[in-house]
C-alpha cells in the first residue's frame, strides 16, 4: 500500500510521540500491577458474580415499544451472558426487544451468509478494523447518526473514534477494548519456585527456568486459536522492531520476509521451541483453545498444567471459572520489554449498524454511552475505551489499573496488527497468519520458511505483493 510523503512524515512524528507515550504507559502499568502483585486486593473475583445493575442515566433514549432488534457477536459463555445484561437494560429503558445472535468466526463470512439470505442482524460487533472496512466496501455498514456521533465525541479519544472510521465517515463504536500486553501467573507456583516477576525478555526466560526447575511447566499456550499466536508475535515485534516498523508491517508496506520479522520469530522460538516450556508441547498447545489455556493455569492446586498464560485483560472471565481469585491467586505483569521499551497492544470490538433504523441507531448510541459500559464493567472481564466510565465500576484493583492505563494512553496506542489486516490474512481460522503461526509453533526452527509463507499469504490478501 502506497503512502504519500506528507502522510509518511506525519506518521513518523506520531510514531515518535507514540513511542514516548507507550514507554510512559508501560512504566505506569508495570508499577501499578507490581503493587497489585505484591498483595491481594481482597476484592471480588470479577467473574460475573456481581449484579451489574443499572447505572445512572447519562444518555436520552427514545421510546421504542414494538421495535425488535437482532445483535450479532462472536462472544460466548460468560462474556455473552454479561453483554445480554447490557441489552436487557436497553430494553428496559426503551421498550424494544433485543435478541442476541451468536456468530461464528470469521464474522464477516457469517454476516455474508445472513445478508445473502435476506436476514442480516440490525447491529454486529466486529472485532477487526479490517472487518469494518470490508463491511463498508460491501455496502453492508450504515453510517452513525447524529446522536451516536455526539456520544462518541463526548466519551472517546480521537484515536478510538478514528479506528471506527472509513474514508473519514464514522461507522463503528468501540464498545469493548482489550489490553493485550499482559501475562497472567499462578502466584502459588511462583512462590514455590522462588520465581520473580520479569521486566525484560531475558528475565522472562530466567523466570521460566525457575518455574521449570520447580516441577511445573512454565507456559500455557492456546494454540488451537490462531489469534493467540498473532498476539504473542505482535508484542514481541512491537517491542523489538519499534512502532514505526509495526505500522508499516501492519499495512504490508514492508514484507514479512524482512529481517525484523526473522528476529521476532527467532525470539518467540526461545519459548515455543522448548518443548518442556509449553504445556503439552506443541501438539498439546495446538489442541488447546484459549479458555482452556487460562483455566488449566489456575486449576490443579500447586501442580497446575502451567504457571503462566499470556493474553489480555479479558482472561479474567476465564479465571473466574476456576477457584482462583484475581489479585491473590491469579496475578499479572506487563508483557516484558523485548527491545528498549515494553509493548502496549490494544484490541477491541466495534458496534456497526447493518440495518438502519431508529432502534438500531438508539442501541449504538447507548453502547457509546458510559451507561452501557459501566454495567458490563461491574461484571468483570471487560475493558472499555470510554473515558467517562468511572474507575469505581471495575470490580478489582487489577482491572481498575488496566483500565486507567488504557485511558491514560489517549490516542497513542497500537491496535492489534492482525485485526488491521484483511480478514483473509489476519482473521480467519485455519488460514493466513493464524495458520502460518500455528505451523511455526509446530516447527519453530523453520523461521525462513514461515516468513516465506506469511509473505505469500499477506501479498494475496492485501493485493499489493510484488
N, C-alpha and C positions, 0 to 999 in steps of 0.2 A: 504494500500500500504506500503510495507516494504522499509526501507531506511538503507543503510549501516552506521555503526558507524562513519566512516570518514566523510561521507556526512552530518550526523547529526551535528557533531562538526562544520563543515564549515558553515552550515545553522544557528547554534546558534550564531556564531561570526557575520555572516551577519545580523542576526536579531537585535543584539545589536547596530550595526552600523546604521541599518535602523531606529531603534527607535530614536537614537540621531538625525539623519538627518531629520526624519519626524517631530520631535519636532521643529527643527530649521525652517523647511519648513512651518509648520503650523503657527509659530510665524511670519515669513515673510509675509505669505498670510494674516494673521489676521491684521497685521499692515498696509499693503498696502491697503487692502479692507476697513479698518476703515477710512483711509484718503479719499478714494473714496466715502464712505458712508456719509461723513460729508458735501460734496458739490458735486453738479452735475458737470460732466466733460464737459458739453456743446458740446459734440461730437455727431456724428451720432448714430442712434439707433442700428446700427449693425443688421439690419433686411433684408439685401439683397438689399437695395436701392442703394448701391454703384455699380459701374460698374464691379469691379473685373476683370479689363482688363489684358492684357498680362504683364508678368513680364520680367525682363532681363533674357536672356538665360544663364543658368549655366551648362546645360547638352546637349550633342550632340545626336541627334536622327536620325535614318536612314530614307531615303525616302521610303514610303510605299504605293505609288499610286496603287490603285486597291485592297488593303487589306481591309477586313471588320472584325470588332471585335464586340462581344457582352459582355457587362459588367453587372453583376447582383449584386444587393444590396437591402436591405430591406428599404432603405431610401425613404421617401415620401415628398410631399409638397415642402416647401422652400429648405429643405436640398437636395432633389433630383434635384431641379432646379439649385441650386448653383453648385452641382457636375457636372451637364451637361455643365456648362460653362468651367470647367476644361477640360472635354473631348473635347469640341469644340476647345480649344487651341491646344490640342494634334493633332486633325485633321488638323488644320491649319499648324502646323509645319511638319507633316509627309505625308499628303495626304491620310491617312487612313480614313475610315468611321467607326464611333463607335456608336452602338445602346445600350441605357440603357434598361436593362430588370428588371422591378420591381419584387422583390422576396417576398415571404411570410415567416413569422416565423413559425417554425424553418427553417432557410435557408438550413440546411443540408438535410432535407426532401424534400424541393423544388428542390435542386440540384439533389437529388437522382432520382426524377421523370424525370427531364430533361435528365440526363445521361442514364436512362433506356430507354428513347425514342430516344436516339441517337442524342440529340441536347443540349449538355452542353454548357453553355456560355464559352467564352475564359478566362475570369477573373471574380472572385467573391470576394466581400468584406465580409469577415467573421468576425462576432462580438465577437467571443469567441476563446481563445486558444484551448479550448476543441474541437471546430469545426475544427480547423486546424488539430489537431491530428487525428480526425475521417476521414477527407478528405485524409490524408496521409495513414492511415490504410486501407482505401478502394481503395487505389492506384488511386485516382482522382487527387490529387495535384501533380504539377510538380516542381522540384527544381528551384530556382532562378539562372539565368545565370550570367556570369562574370560582365556585365555592371550594372545589378541591384545590385549585391553584392558590386560593387565599390561605388555606390551611397549610399547604406545602411551603409557601413563602414564610409563614409565621413560625413554623416549627422545625424546619430543616436547614442545615447549612447549604450553601450554594453547591458544594461538591455533590451532596446526596441528591439535590434537585437535578443537577446536570446529568447524572448517571441514568435518570429516567427519561431523558430527552432523546429524540431522534430528529435530526435536521432542525434543531432549535425549538421543537414543539414538545410539550410535556405529555407523556403517555403513562408513566409509571410512578407510583407512590411506594417508596421503600418502607414497607411496614415492619419488616424483620431484618435485623442485621446480625453479623457474626464477627467476633474477634477470632481469627483463625491462626493465631500465633501463640498457642498455649500447649503445654504438656502437663497432663494430669498424672499424679502419682499416688501410690498406696503408702500412706505415712508409716504404717507399721513395718512394712518391708524396708523402707529407708532407714528407720530407727534400728531395726535388727542388723542391717548391713553396715551401719555407720556411714551411709551414703550422704553426700552433701548436695544441696540444690545447685545445679551448674549455671554459670553465666555465659560460658563460651562453648563452642562445639567440642574442643578438646576436653573441657571439663565434663561435658555430657558423656563422652566415651569413658572417662575415668569413673564417673558415677555408675555407668552401665556395667563396667567390670567389677566394681564393688558389689553391686546387686547380684551379678552372676556368681561371684565367689561365695555369696551367702546362700546360694542354692535356689535362687529364683531367676527365671528368665527375665531379662530387662524390659523388652518391649512387646506390646500387643499391637498388631497392625491389621486393620480391617481391609485387607487386600481384595476381598470379593467385591467391594465397592471401589471402582477405579478412581473416584473423585478424592478419596482419602490420600491416594498416592500423588495426585497432582498437587494437593495441598502441601505435602511433605516437600515436593520439589520446589514449589513457589517460595516457601520460607527460606530454604537453602539458597536458592538463586537470588532472591531479593537482597538478602544479607551479604552474599558473596560478590555478586556482579554489580549491585547498586541499582537505584531506582530508574536511572535513565535507560540502562540496558533492559531492565524489566519491562518498561513501557514499550521499547522497540520490539522485544520478543513477543509481547502480548499482541502487537499489531502485525506480526510477521514481517517486520522491517529488517530484522536480521534472521539468519537461518538457524534452524535447530542443530545444524552441523557446526555452529560457531564454537570456538574453544571454551567460551564461558559456560556453555551447556555441558560440555565434556567434564569440566571441572566440578560442576554441581552434581552430576551423576556419579562421578568418582567419589565425591564426598558422601553422598547418600549410600553408596556401596559399603562404606565403613560401618554402617548399621545393617542394612539389608543383606549385605554379603556375608555376614557372620551368622551362620545357621543357628547357633546356640543363643543368639541375641534376640531372636524373633520367635514368639510363641508358636509352636507347631512347625517351625521352619517356614520356608517359602510356600510349600504345599499347603500347610495348615493355615497360613495367613491368607492365601488366595481362596480359601473356603470359609473365611471368617468375615461376616458382614459387620458393618460399623457398630450397630448396637451391641453385638456380642463382644466386639473388641474392647468396649468400655466395661461392660458388666463382668467380664472374666478377669479384669484387672482389680476389681473391688469385691470379688467373691472368693470363697475358699479359705477364709481365716488368714493365718500367717503364711499360707502357701498358695497364693493365687497363681493363675497361669502366667501372669506377667506383673511387673512392678509399675510400668509407665505406659500411657497411651497418649499419643498426640492427636489432638483435634480441638475444635473451637469451644467457646463457652457453652454451646448447646449440648455438650457431653453431659452437663448436669442433669438433663432429663433422664438419661440412661443410668447415671449414677444413682438417681432417685429410685430406680427399680431394684437396687440392692439394699443391704442394711447399712452401707457406708454413709457417713454424714459429711457433707461438703464443708470444708474448713477444719475438720477434725481428723476423719479417717481418709478422706479424699482431698488432697491439696493440689496446688497448681503453681507452675512457674512459667515465665515467658519463654517462648522458643529462644534458645541460646543464640548469641551472636556467632555467625559463621565467618563473617568478614569483620569490618570495622564497626558496624552497628547491628543491633538486633532487629529482626524484621517485624513489621506490623502489616499484616494482610487482613483485609476485610472481605466479607461476602454479604449476601442479602437476598431477600425475596420481595419483588415489587408487585403491587396490585395493579392490574391492567384491565380496562373495560373492553369487552368484546361485543356486547350488545348494549348500545347506548340507550339510556332511559333515565328518567328522573330518579328511579330507585337505585340504579347502578351507580349513578353519579353520587347519590347520597351515601351509599355504602363506602365508596372510595374516599369521600370526604371524611367520613367517620374514621376510617383506617388511617387517615393522615393526621388525625387529632391526637392529643395526649390521652384523651378518654379511653380509646380502644387499646392503645399500647400499655397504659397503666394497668388495665385489667389483666393482660397476659403477663406483664412483668411481675405481678404479685404471685403468679403461679410458678415462677422459676423456670430455668432452662430457656430463657428468652432474652433477647437484647434488642433494644430499639434505637435507631439513629435519630429519633425525635428528641430534640434538645430540651423540650418542655415536659418530658416525663420526669417526675421527681425522683431523686436518688432513693428516697424512702420507699418507693414502690418495689424495689428489688428485695428479695427475701433474705439475703445473707450478705455478709461483708465482701465475700469473693465476687459475687455478681455486681454489687454496687461499685466495687473498684474497677471491674472490667468495663462497666457502663460509663463511668466517669472518664476513663481513659479514651474510650471511643469518641465521646462528645468533645473531649479536650483536643482531639486531633483536628477538629474543624474540617477544612477542605483538604487537608494534607494527609491522605491515606492511600494505600494501594489496594485496588479491588482485585479480588481473586482472578488470576490470569486466565485460567481455563474458562471461567464464566464470561470473559470478554471475547472469547474465540467463537467462531461459528460453531453451532451445535454439533455438527458432524465431526469436528475435531475435539472440542473441549467439553462436550456434554452428553455423549451417547454411550451407554453401556456396551462393552464388547467391541468398541471401535475407537479409532483415533488415539488421542493422548491417553485415555483411560486404559485401553488395551495395550498400548505400547509400554506404559509403565508397569502394568501387570506382568508383561513379558520380561521386563527388566528386573522386577522383583524375583522372578523365577531364575534369571541368569544375569546377576549384577556384574559379571565380568565383561559382558558384551556392551561396552559403552559406545563404541563406534557404530555397531550395528543398530543399537537403539536410536542413536542420533539420526542415522540414515532413514529409519522407518518413521520417526517423528517428523522429519522434514518432508518426506514423501506425503504423509497424511496431511500435514499442515498446508503444503502447497496446493493440494487438491481441494481442501476445504476453503481456504482463503481465495483461491483462484489467482494468486499473484506469484506463483513459483516461476523460476527461470527455466 
